[in-house]
Amino acid sequence: MKKSVSLLVLFMLVAAISIAEAGVVRNNAGCGVGSMIFGDKDGLLFEILATTTNGICGNQTFGMTSGTLGCAPMKGIVSNEKINLYVADNMDNLAKDIAKGNGEYLETLALLMNVPESEKQQFFTKLQSNFNKIYTSNDVTSTEVVKNIEAVLQNS
């Protein structure tokens, strides 16, 4: 056991020196506490330390959802929890309203998305004309519906 640990440490040191000598800078550890501690240091050894620290602390998920610990925050409507919950709870009724181009579920979605009153009809028409891009199958998930709505609106 000691021999294999010693060999592993030796291998990591040789690899770290090789990469440092080659001038290759890598950043594969992602975001998190480990990346914040070891992020400015070059080499495979520091990348392994950063990754291990991130794994032990289990902080990357929190960092990604909160936009902290060096992680980029989520952008767009996909990050809006109210919209995600609303769509999840009202998938069928929202589909009916989008298909016909109006209705209370579509009105509420527009309200949650802060669509100005003057742009609501255009919003409804856009979603209605792209219904098949939003509800792509009978098995589509609410997360996919929200992402698809965002994609349709961004392609305007």
DRENDO-1510 file (C-alpha; in Angstrom, 1 decimal, always signed):
<recs>
REC; n; res; u; v; w
REC; 1; MET; +0.0; +0.0; +0.0 .
REC; 2; LYS; +2.8; +2.4; +0.9 .
REC; 3; LYS; +4.6; +1.6; -2.3 .
REC; 4; SER; +1.6; +2.4; -4.5 .
REC; 5; VAL; +0.9; +5.7; -2.6 .
REC; 6; SER; +4.6; +6.6; -3.0 .
REC; 7; LEU; +4.4; +5.8; -6.7 .
REC; 8; LEU; +1.3; +7.9; -7.1 .
REC; 9; VAL; +2.8; +10.9; -5.4 .
REC; 10; LEU; +6.0; +10.5; -7.5 .
REC; 11; PHE; +3.9; +10.3; -10.7 .
REC; 12; MET; +1.9; +13.4; -9.8 .
REC; 13; LEU; +5.1; +15.4; -9.1 .
REC; 14; VAL; +6.7; +14.3; -12.4 .
REC; 15; ALA; +3.5; +15.2; -14.2 .
REC; 16; ALA; +3.2; +18.6; -12.5 .
REC; 17; ILE; +6.8; +19.4; -13.3 .
REC; 18; SER; +6.3; +18.3; -16.9 .
REC; 19; ILE; +3.3; +20.5; -17.4 .
REC; 20; ALA; +4.9; +23.4; -15.7 .
REC; 21; GLU; +8.0; +23.1; -17.9 .
REC; 22; ALA; +5.9; +22.9; -21.0 .
REC; 23; GLY; +4.2; +26.2; -20.1 .
REC; 24; VAL; +0.8; +24.7; -20.3 .
REC; 25; VAL; -1.8; +26.3; -18.1 .
REC; 26; ARG; -4.9; +24.3; -17.5 .
REC; 27; ASN; -8.0; +25.1; -15.5 .
REC; 28; ASN; -10.1; +21.9; -15.3 .
REC; 29; ALA; -11.0; +22.1; -11.7 .
REC; 30; GLY; -14.0; +24.4; -12.3 .
REC; 31; CYS; -15.2; +26.8; -9.6 .
REC; 32; GLY; -15.4; +26.3; -5.9 .
REC; 33; VAL; -13.3; +26.6; -2.8 .
REC; 34; GLY; -10.4; +24.5; -4.2 .
REC; 35; SER; -10.2; +26.6; -7.3 .
REC; 36; MET; -10.2; +29.8; -5.2 .
REC; 37; ILE; -7.3; +28.4; -3.0 .
REC; 38; PHE; -5.2; +26.8; -5.8 .
REC; 39; GLY; -6.5; +28.6; -8.9 .
REC; 40; ASP; -3.6; +31.0; -9.4 .
REC; 41; LYS; -1.0; +28.2; -9.2 .
REC; 42; ASP; +0.0; +26.4; -12.4 .
REC; 43; GLY; +0.5; +22.7; -12.8 .
REC; 44; LEU; -1.3; +19.4; -12.6 .
REC; 45; LEU; -0.6; +19.0; -8.9 .
REC; 46; PHE; -2.4; +22.2; -8.0 .
REC; 47; GLU; -5.3; +21.2; -10.3 .
REC; 48; ILE; -5.6; +17.9; -8.6 .
REC; 49; LEU; -5.5; +19.6; -5.2 .
REC; 50; ALA; -8.2; +22.1; -6.3 .
REC; 51; THR; -10.4; +19.4; -7.7 .
REC; 52; THR; -10.0; +17.2; -4.6 .
REC; 53; THR; -10.8; +20.1; -2.3 .
REC; 54; ASN; -13.9; +21.0; -4.4 .
REC; 55; GLY; -15.0; +17.3; -4.2 .
REC; 56; ILE; -14.4; +17.0; -0.5 .
REC; 57; CYS; -16.2; +20.3; +0.3 .
REC; 58; GLY; -19.1; +19.6; -2.1 .
REC; 59; ASN; -19.4; +23.3; -2.8 .
REC; 60; GLN; -19.6; +23.5; -6.5 .
REC; 61; THR; -23.4; +22.9; -6.7 .
REC; 62; PHE; -24.0; +25.8; -4.3 .
REC; 63; GLY; -21.6; +28.0; -6.1 .
REC; 64; MET; -23.2; +27.4; -9.5 .
REC; 65; THR; -26.7; +28.1; -8.3 .
REC; 66; SER; -25.8; +31.1; -6.2 .
REC; 67; GLY; -23.1; +32.6; -8.5 .
REC; 68; THR; -20.5; +32.5; -5.7 .
REC; 69; LEU; -17.1; +30.8; -5.2 .
REC; 70; GLY; -15.9; +31.9; -8.6 .
REC; 71; CYS; -18.8; +30.3; -10.4 .
REC; 72; ALA; -20.8; +32.2; -13.0 .
REC; 73; PRO; -24.4; +32.7; -12.0 .
REC; 74; MET; -27.2; +31.2; -14.2 .
REC; 75; LYS; -28.7; +33.6; -16.7 .
REC; 76; GLY; -32.0; +33.9; -18.4 .
REC; 77; ILE; -35.4; +32.7; -17.4 .
REC; 78; VAL; -34.2; +29.2; -16.7 .
REC; 79; SER; -32.7; +30.6; -13.5 .
REC; 80; ASN; -36.1; +32.1; -12.3 .
REC; 81; GLU; -37.4; +29.6; -9.8 .
REC; 82; LYS; -41.0; +31.1; -9.9 .
REC; 83; ILE; -41.2; +30.5; -13.6 .
REC; 84; ASN; -39.8; +27.0; -13.3 .
REC; 85; LEU; -42.3; +26.0; -10.6 .
REC; 86; TYR; -45.2; +27.6; -12.4 .
REC; 87; VAL; -44.5; +25.8; -15.7 .
REC; 88; ALA; -44.0; +22.5; -13.8 .
REC; 89; ASP; -47.3; +22.9; -12.0 .
REC; 90; ASN; -49.3; +23.9; -15.0 .
REC; 91; MET; -47.8; +22.1; -18.0 .
REC; 92; ASP; -51.0; +20.9; -19.6 .
REC; 93; ASN; -53.1; +24.0; -19.1 .
REC; 94; LEU; -50.2; +26.2; -20.3 .
REC; 95; ALA; -49.8; +24.0; -23.4 .
REC; 96; LYS; -53.5; +24.5; -24.2 .
REC; 97; ASP; -53.2; +28.3; -23.8 .
REC; 98; ILE; -50.0; +28.5; -25.9 .
REC; 99; ALA; -51.7; +26.4; -28.6 .
REC; 100; LYS; -54.7; +28.8; -28.8 .
REC; 101; GLY; -52.6; +32.0; -28.3 .
REC; 102; ASN; -54.4; +33.3; -25.1 .
REC; 103; GLY; -55.7; +32.3; -21.7 .
REC; 104; GLU; -55.2; +32.8; -18.0 .
REC; 105; TYR; -52.2; +30.5; -17.8 .
REC; 106; LEU; -50.4; +32.3; -20.6 .
REC; 107; GLU; -51.3; +35.6; -19.0 .
REC; 108; THR; -49.8; +34.5; -15.7 .
REC; 109; LEU; -46.6; +33.3; -17.5 .
REC; 110; ALA; -46.3; +36.7; -19.2 .
REC; 111; LEU; -46.7; +38.4; -15.8 .
REC; 112; LEU; -44.0; +36.2; -14.2 .
REC; 113; MET; -41.7; +36.9; -17.1 .
REC; 114; ASN; -42.3; +40.7; -16.8 .
REC; 115; VAL; -43.7; +41.1; -20.3 .
REC; 116; PRO; -44.9; +44.7; -20.7 .
REC; 117; GLU; -48.6; +45.0; -21.4 .
REC; 118; SER; -47.9; +46.6; -24.8 .
REC; 119; GLU; -45.9; +43.5; -25.9 .
REC; 120; LYS; -48.2; +40.7; -24.5 .
REC; 121; GLN; -50.0; +40.0; -27.8 .
REC; 122; GLN; -46.7; +39.7; -29.6 .
REC; 123; PHE; -45.4; +37.4; -26.9 .
REC; 124; PHE; -48.5; +35.2; -27.1 .
REC; 125; THR; -48.3; +35.1; -30.9 .
REC; 126; LYS; -44.6; +34.2; -30.8 .
REC; 127; LEU; -45.2; +31.3; -28.4 .
REC; 128; GLN; -48.3; +30.1; -30.4 .
REC; 129; SER; -46.4; +30.1; -33.7 .
REC; 130; ASN; -43.6; +28.1; -32.1 .
REC; 131; PHE; -45.7; +25.7; -30.1 .
REC; 132; ASN; -43.9; +22.6; -31.7 .
REC; 133; LYS; -40.5; +24.1; -30.7 .
REC; 134; ILE; -41.7; +24.6; -27.1 .
REC; 135; TYR; -43.6; +21.3; -26.5 .
REC; 136; THR; -41.4; +19.0; -28.6 .
REC; 137; SER; -43.0; +15.7; -27.5 .
REC; 138; ASN; -45.6; +14.2; -25.2 .
REC; 139; ASP; -42.8; +13.4; -22.8 .
REC; 140; VAL; -41.2; +16.9; -22.7 .
REC; 141; THR; -40.3; +18.0; -19.2 .
REC; 142; SER; -41.1; +21.4; -17.6 .
REC; 143; THR; -37.4; +22.3; -17.6 .
REC; 144; GLU; -37.2; +21.6; -21.3 .
REC; 145; VAL; -40.3; +23.7; -21.9 .
REC; 146; VAL; -38.8; +26.7; -20.0 .
REC; 147; LYS; -35.5; +26.3; -21.9 .
REC; 148; ASN; -37.5; +26.1; -25.2 .
REC; 149; ILE; -39.5; +29.2; -24.4 .
REC; 150; GLU; -36.3; +31.0; -23.7 .
REC; 151; ALA; -34.7; +29.8; -27.0 .
REC; 152; VAL; -37.8; +30.9; -28.9 .
REC; 153; LEU; -37.8; +34.4; -27.3 .
REC; 154; GLN; -34.1; +34.8; -27.9 .
REC; 155; ASN; -34.4; +34.0; -31.6 .
REC; 156; SER; -36.8; +36.8; -32.2 .
</recs>
